Amino acid sequence: MAKIVLGVTSSVSIYKACEVLRGFQKAGHEVQVILTPNAAKLVSPLLFNSLSGRRTIVELFDEDHPWSIAHVALAKEAALLVVAPATANIIAKFAAGVADDFLSTFYLAADAPVLIAPAMNEAMVLHPQTRDNMNRLRRRGVEFVEPAKGYLACGDEGWGRLAEPEVIVRRGLELLRRSLSLDGRTVLVSAGPTREYLDPVRFLSNRSSGKMGYEMAREALARGAKVVLVSGPTHEVPPARAELVPAETAADMKKELLKRFPKSDIVVMAAAVADFSFPGQSGRKIKKQALSGDLKIAPTPDILKALGERKKGQFLVGFAAETDDLEANAVKKIKAKRLDLIVANDVSGPGIGFDADENQALLIDAGGRVRGTPKMSKRELSRVIWDVIEASLGQRS
Ligand code: C5P
């Protein structure tokens, strides 16, 4: 039994929220309802109290519980947030991070999966501002049950009708299942670039932002895994529940990963390890005049290959960034590094790959099966990659 938080906002389709609530209860879950103050003008909280068997939350500051910070306490317990029906207003507030009522404050405090079922007039649902807000939330991992076409409260026919309660409940239960799909597994993720120092001031590195690896870690956490994130220097905010292990050079990263490899079930090597380092690195800053000659470089250790050689049942995922012959080069790497899956992306195009928010990839498994993805946010791509990893693990067992 999980605790599902049902956010209800002020749409005329509010009556359908009762059936959504019932659907989750029938599946064996406990439901805590949050009504926005406007929704509480349409329907009394008493109705939801009776249905849920719990006191419905409406106000951000509750006189009966002046000391408890209820939105934070509830955020820790919630396994899923479903907002049905969701108005254009609550979607805009979530997208902008406005927290001026209990529901929008709770959204910021919770890190449970979020499912939104919008309901509004067709002009509002199709308005570019609403589409923008929805896309912004999608990029952050929020999922939507798109409104259906049909008879609307305003008397119009069109898009904007709340999806059927059973569809909302089914999607909610899917998200709940997914939130536990990696339960009990330890996932080791590497991310970001490495820096290879010439002297204390200068280094060789690359354009990796670390975004893809951080999203892989975030999604693994969202699916219930224990996550260790070995990260090169990045500007990304690490996911709160991951164990963060900083590693600056390829040699550091190798050491940290090898140490943790035996206790890991799945290893995602998303780091862009620098290919070369400077042998005989100087402990003092080298004078400019002394640098005019050729610099000696030597290859860094191939960490992934080393992991592949030590594999004992771990599922090993590599990444490949290429500008030419994407598929052929990726297939070679699967064999050379004994991988189970490779995520290959073309870094020659603008707006995808290195330091971008979006990516487009080919996923190739050890059996040679190739799946292409459309261009999508790194957040969404991490979900696709984890679905493929889980499907492969399912076939193994
Ligand atoms: O051979 P290439 O560097 O293109 O392979 C990319 C994959 O290998 C990535 O998963 C990357 O993290 C990993 N790699 C590594 N050690 C290196 C270079 C790359 O583990 N020195």
Boltz pocket constraint, residues with backbone or C-beta under 6 A from the ligand:
constraints:
  - pocket:
      binder: B
      contacts: [[A, 250], [A, 269], [A, 270], [A, 271], [A, 272], [A, 273], [A, 274], [A, 275], [A, 300], [A, 301], [A, 302], [A, 303], [A, 304], [A, 305], [A, 317], [A, 318], [A, 319], [A, 320], [A, 321], [A, 333]]
      max_distance: 6.0
